[in-house]
Amino acid sequence: MSAGADGLSMSGSTALRDGERSLGQLFSAATADLSSLVHDEIALAKAEIRQDVKRGVAGGASLMIAGVVALAAIPMLSFAAAYGIHALGLTLGWSFLIVGGAYLLLAAVLGLLALRSFKKVEKPQRTIEGARATADVLKKAKPRPAGPHDRHVVPRH
C-alpha cells in the first residue's frame, strides 16, 4: 500500500483516478452546498419578511390616517345633514335633534349587535377539563421517598 499525494490509499481497485473524489470529499462538498443553500434560503426569507413588515407598517399608517380623517369628517357631515333637513322646512333645532337621534339609534343597534356577540362567547371547556384532569392527577400523585441525595441542609443564621 502506498500513499498518494493527497494521502489516500493507492492499492489495487480502490485507487482513485485523476478527477475522481473520495466519498468523504463528496460528502463534504454536499454538506457545504446544502449549508450554502440553507443560508441563502434564510437570507431570502429575511428579505421577504423585512419587505412585508415595511408594507404592513405603511398600510397600518395609512389606515390610521384614514381613520383620523373619517373621524374629523363626522362633525362636518352631521352639520351638513342637519342643515339639509333644515332646508326641507324644519327648524334648525329639530334638524339637529333628528341627526342626534339617528346617531343614538345607530349606537343602540351597534350595542345590541355587540351584546349578541358577547352572549355567544363560551367558557374554554377543553382548557377547564384539561386543568381539572391535571389537578386530579396531581392530587392522586404520591411523593417519592427522599433519597440520601435529596436532603437539603438549610444553613441557620
Secondary structure as UniProt FT lines:
FT   TURN            5..6
FT   HELIX           12..14
FT   TURN            18..19
FT   HELIX           23..87
FT   TURN            88..89
FT   HELIX           92..119
FT   HELIX           125..140
FT   TURN            148..149
//
